[in-house]
Structure formats: C-alpha cells, structure tokens
Amino acid sequence: MKEFQDLVTVAPWTLIFQLCNLLILTLGVKKLLFKPVQKILRQRREQIEETYDKAEKAQGEAEAMRQECETRLSGARAEASQIVKTATDRATARSEELVNAARAEAAAMKTKADAEIENERRKAASELKGDISELVIDLAGMVVEKEIDPKAHRDLIDDFISHVGDET
C-alpha cells in the first residue's frame, strides 16, 4: 500500500518543482510562440484593414467617376437634342424660304404671261380695227358707186358680214 500511497500523496518539493517547470514552460511558450503569433496576427489584421480602406477609397472614386460620366452623358444628350432642334429649325426655315421663292417666281411668271396676253390682245384688236376700217372704206366705196336700194343694201350688209367673219 505504501506504493499506492506514494502515488496519491502530495510531496511539497515535487509540487514546487512542477509549478516552477510549468511557469518556465509557460513563459518560454509565451516568449517563443504567443508573441510571434500575436505579431503575425496583428500584421495580418493591419493588412486586411489597409485593403478594406483601399477598396472603400477605390469604390468612392469609381462612384465619383460614374457620377461624372452620367453628368457628361446627360450634357451630351442635351447638346445633341439642341443640335437636332437647330438643324430642324434651319431646315424648316430653308424649306419655307424655297416655297416662298417658288411662289414669288410663279407669281412673276403669271404676271409676265398676263402682260404678254394683254399685249397680244391689244395687237389683235389693233389689227382687227385696221381690217374693219379697210372693209368700211371698201364698203363706203361700193355704196358710193351703186345706188342703194333695199335689196342692194341687204346684199351689201350680208357681204360685209361674210367678209368680217373671214378676216377674224
């Protein structure tokens, strides 16, 4: 039983040595293992935080660039719309100008044609007056040569009317 009792009993010097060994082992592990591991973990955490900061900064820059692009795009759209509107207005004004010029030219041509028609009518009337006066003179000559009786008068008038119809 003594053997069993030696195993179960607590020896003070053994306990002190075991506690000292535990303390030395703990300090050695802390110095050699925990501090380097803590240092590596701290460096890794700093790298991760730095990466997150860079990512947030890049995201902010990308958002600012996106806003700038949208602003430029809306400005370009407005400018394109203004250019199209200006071109449409110019085309409308040009077409109205061409239509007005064509109308003015047509009116001038009509006026010129009316003037030519009036001149031709006057010329024809003048020629007709000349022909009628020749006929009247011929008729007067015939009246003077002949003695006028009702039958001769009627024949003379019929002859005059038939000549007037042939001349026109």
C-alpha positions as CSV (number, residue, x, y, z in Angstrom):
1,M,0.0,0.0,0.0
2,K,2.9,2.3,0.5
3,E,3.4,2.2,-3.1
4,F,-0.1,3.2,-3.8
5,Q,0.1,5.9,-1.2
6,D,3.3,7.3,-2.7
7,L,1.5,7.8,-5.9
8,V,-1.5,9.6,-4.3
9,T,0.2,11.7,-1.8
10,V,1.4,15.2,-2.5
11,A,5.1,15.9,-2.0
12,P,5.8,19.6,-1.4
13,W,9.1,19.7,-3.3
14,T,7.7,17.9,-6.2
15,L,4.8,20.3,-6.4
16,I,7.1,23.3,-6.2
17,F,9.3,21.9,-9.0
18,Q,6.3,21.1,-11.1
19,L,4.9,24.6,-10.6
20,C,8.3,26.1,-11.5
21,N,8.5,23.9,-14.6
22,L,5.0,24.9,-15.5
23,L,5.9,28.6,-15.0
24,I,9.1,28.3,-17.1
25,L,7.3,26.4,-19.8
26,T,4.5,29.0,-19.9
27,L,7.0,31.9,-20.1
28,G,9.0,30.1,-22.8
29,V,5.9,29.3,-24.8
30,K,4.7,32.9,-24.4
31,K,8.0,34.4,-25.4
32,L,8.7,32.0,-28.2
33,L,5.2,31.1,-29.5
34,F,2.5,33.5,-28.4
35,K,4.3,36.8,-29.1
36,P,5.4,35.9,-32.7
37,V,1.9,34.5,-33.4
38,Q,0.3,37.7,-32.0
39,K,2.7,39.8,-34.1
40,I,1.8,37.8,-37.3
41,L,-2.0,38.2,-36.5
42,R,-1.6,41.9,-35.8
43,Q,0.2,42.4,-39.1
44,R,-2.4,40.4,-41.0
45,R,-5.2,42.4,-39.4
46,E,-3.4,45.7,-40.4
47,Q,-3.1,44.4,-44.0
48,I,-6.7,43.5,-44.1
49,E,-7.8,46.9,-42.8
50,E,-5.5,48.6,-45.3
51,T,-7.0,46.5,-48.1
52,Y,-10.5,47.4,-46.9
53,D,-9.6,51.1,-46.8
54,K,-8.1,51.0,-50.3
55,A,-11.2,49.2,-51.5
56,E,-13.5,51.8,-50.0
57,K,-11.4,54.6,-51.5
58,A,-11.5,52.9,-54.9
59,Q,-15.2,52.4,-54.6
60,G,-15.7,56.1,-53.8
61,E,-13.5,57.1,-56.7
62,A,-15.5,54.8,-59.0
63,E,-18.8,56.3,-57.8
64,A,-17.5,59.8,-58.4
65,M,-16.3,58.8,-61.9
66,R,-19.7,57.2,-62.6
67,Q,-21.5,60.4,-61.5
68,E,-19.2,62.5,-63.7
69,C,-19.8,60.2,-66.7
70,E,-23.6,60.4,-66.1
71,T,-23.3,64.2,-65.9
72,R,-21.3,64.3,-69.1
73,L,-23.7,61.9,-70.8
74,S,-26.7,63.9,-69.9
75,G,-24.9,67.1,-71.1
76,A,-24.1,65.3,-74.4
77,R,-27.7,64.2,-74.8
78,A,-28.9,67.7,-74.2
79,E,-26.4,69.1,-76.7
80,A,-27.4,66.5,-79.3
81,S,-31.0,67.4,-78.8
82,Q,-30.2,71.1,-79.2
83,I,-28.2,70.4,-82.4
84,V,-31.1,68.3,-83.8
85,K,-33.6,71.0,-82.9
86,T,-31.4,73.7,-84.5
87,A,-31.0,71.7,-87.7
88,T,-34.7,71.0,-87.9
89,D,-35.5,74.7,-87.4
90,R,-32.9,75.6,-90.1
91,A,-34.4,73.0,-92.5
92,T,-37.9,74.3,-91.9
93,A,-36.8,77.9,-92.4
94,R,-35.0,76.9,-95.6
95,S,-38.0,75.0,-96.9
96,E,-40.3,77.9,-96.2
97,E,-37.8,80.2,-98.0
98,L,-37.7,77.9,-101.0
99,V,-41.5,77.7,-101.1
100,N,-41.9,81.4,-100.8
101,A,-39.3,81.9,-103.6
102,A,-41.1,79.4,-105.8
103,R,-44.4,81.2,-105.2
104,A,-42.9,84.6,-106.0
105,E,-41.3,83.2,-109.2
106,A,-44.7,81.6,-110.1
107,A,-46.5,85.0,-109.5
108,A,-43.9,86.8,-111.5
109,M,-44.3,84.3,-114.4
110,K,-48.1,84.7,-114.2
111,T,-47.8,88.5,-114.3
112,K,-45.5,88.3,-117.2
113,A,-47.8,85.9,-119.0
114,D,-50.8,88.1,-118.3
115,A,-48.9,91.1,-119.7
116,E,-48.0,89.1,-122.8
117,I,-51.6,88.0,-123.3
118,E,-52.7,91.6,-122.8
119,N,-50.2,92.8,-125.4
120,E,-51.3,90.1,-127.9
121,R,-54.9,91.0,-127.3
122,R,-54.2,94.7,-128.0
123,K,-52.2,93.8,-131.1
124,A,-55.0,91.5,-132.3
125,A,-57.6,94.3,-131.6
126,S,-55.5,96.8,-133.4
127,E,-55.1,94.5,-136.4
128,L,-58.9,93.8,-136.3
129,K,-59.6,97.6,-136.3
130,G,-57.3,98.0,-139.2
131,D,-59.1,95.2,-141.1
132,I,-62.6,96.6,-140.2
133,S,-61.6,100.1,-141.3
134,E,-60.4,98.7,-144.7
135,L,-63.7,96.9,-145.0
136,V,-65.7,100.0,-144.1
137,I,-63.7,102.0,-146.6
138,D,-64.3,99.4,-149.3
139,L,-68.0,99.3,-148.3
140,A,-68.2,103.1,-148.5
141,G,-66.6,102.9,-151.9
142,M,-69.1,100.4,-153.0
143,V,-72.0,102.4,-151.6
144,V,-70.9,105.5,-153.5
145,E,-70.6,103.5,-156.8
146,K,-74.0,102.0,-156.5
147,E,-77.3,103.3,-156.0
148,I,-78.7,102.0,-152.7
149,D,-82.0,100.2,-152.9
150,P,-83.3,98.0,-150.1
151,K,-82.3,94.8,-151.9
152,A,-78.8,96.1,-152.7
153,H,-78.5,97.4,-149.2
154,R,-79.3,94.0,-147.7
155,D,-76.8,92.3,-150.1
156,L,-74.1,94.8,-149.1
157,I,-74.7,94.1,-145.4
158,D,-74.6,90.3,-146.0
159,D,-71.4,90.7,-148.0
160,F,-69.9,92.8,-145.3
161,I,-70.8,90.3,-142.5
162,S,-69.3,87.4,-144.5
163,H,-66.0,89.3,-145.0
164,V,-65.8,90.2,-141.3
165,G,-66.3,86.6,-140.4
166,D,-63.4,85.6,-142.8
167,E,-61.0,88.2,-141.6
168,T,-61.2,87.3,-137.9
